[in-house]
Amino acid sequence: PEYERVANHPRFHMLPQTNQLKGLMTIIRNKNTKRGDFVFYSDRVIRLLVEEGLNYLPVVEKTVTTPMDVPFQGVAFEGRICGVSIMRAGESMEQGLRDVCTSVRIGKVLIQRDERTAQPKLYYSKLPKDIADRWVLLLDPMLATGGSARKCVEVLQEAGVKEERILFINLICSPEGASSMLEKFPKLQIISAELDEGMDAQKFLLPGLGDFGDRYFGTDE
């Protein structure tokens, strides 16, 4: 029931489940995929996610003149954006954002679990000075329990970012993690490639793909 509730939630947006996407996800979920292929195909999915995320930005009508001297009624994006990556795995998504939005500003947040309290704790934050005036694409490839992501949204809110201007961009999430984000932040939107079945006892996603950061940055070899 949790899976269905999240999958049908109006603020949870999954990429169209095409054969192309399924093929890409099959490669990056395969434990035998070499690092070079893992990075290449992850980057392709990340770019699809960023493109989808841009669909939720506001637009205004704009008329231009084509080379045929004919007016064309189109739209232009309204409002400025920035990215914020949740270190370390979230940094893997920065290039995909830059590929689509040249010279975009990107902030970083480091959140780790406090061993004493078992709660997520902010260790480092470097955000654009004018972030309160921007739409924020929050980047983290894996959403399991959602503790780090929830803490990061709180950090953004403390910096003046409006909740409805936060788009959480994510490759794979658990129903529990997504549900906790959507409930705690009633105006936030999530864009994800796939929704997994759940988590194991160690809170790793199942079927999952292992530690994304290790596989992407080559620190598992």
Disulfide bonds with the S-S distance in Angstrom:
none
